[in-house]
Amino acid sequence: MTKINQNNQLKSLRRQIDAVDRRIVREIKNRLNIASLIGKEKKHLDLPIINTARELEVISRVEKGFFQSIFKLIIQESRKVQI
C-alpha cells in the first residue's frame, strides 16, 4: 500500500471514529434528558435523587473496568441534572 493509500485509509478510519463519537454524545445527551425527567418525577413523588441500589444495578450490567468507570461518570452527571 502506498503512502497516499495509507493516508486515505487513516482519514477514512478517523471519519468513522468521528461518526461514532457524534452518536455517543447524542445518546449521552438523550440519557441526561431522560434523567432530568426522572428527577422531576422523583421530586413529585418525594423520593431522594440518589438510589444506590439502582446505580449498582446499572453499573453491574456493563463490563468491569473501563466501561464501569464511564458509567459511574454518566451516573454522576445524571444526578446533577436531577437536582
SULBEL-V116523 format. One record per pair of residues at least 12 apart in sequence whose C-alpha atoms are under 10 Angstrom apart, sorted by the first residue. I is the first residue (numbers start at 0). J is the second residue. Records with the same first field share a line. If there is no record, write none. Layout:
BEGIN
I->J / J
END
This chain:
BEGIN
27->73 / 76 / 77
30->73 / 74 / 77
31->73 / 74 / 76 / 77 / 78 / 79 / 80 / 81
32->77 / 80 / 81
33->77 / 80 / 81
34->74 / 76 / 77 / 78 / 79 / 80 / 81
35->77 / 78 / 79 / 80 / 81 / 82
36->80 / 81
37->77 / 78 / 80 / 81
38->77 / 78 / 79 / 80 / 81 / 82
39->80 / 81 / 82
40->81
41->81 / 82
42->81 / 82
47->81 / 82
48->77 / 78 / 79 / 80 / 81 / 82
49->74 / 75 / 77 / 78 / 81
50->78
54->70 / 71 / 74 / 75
55->71
57->70 / 71 / 74
58->70 / 71 / 74
END
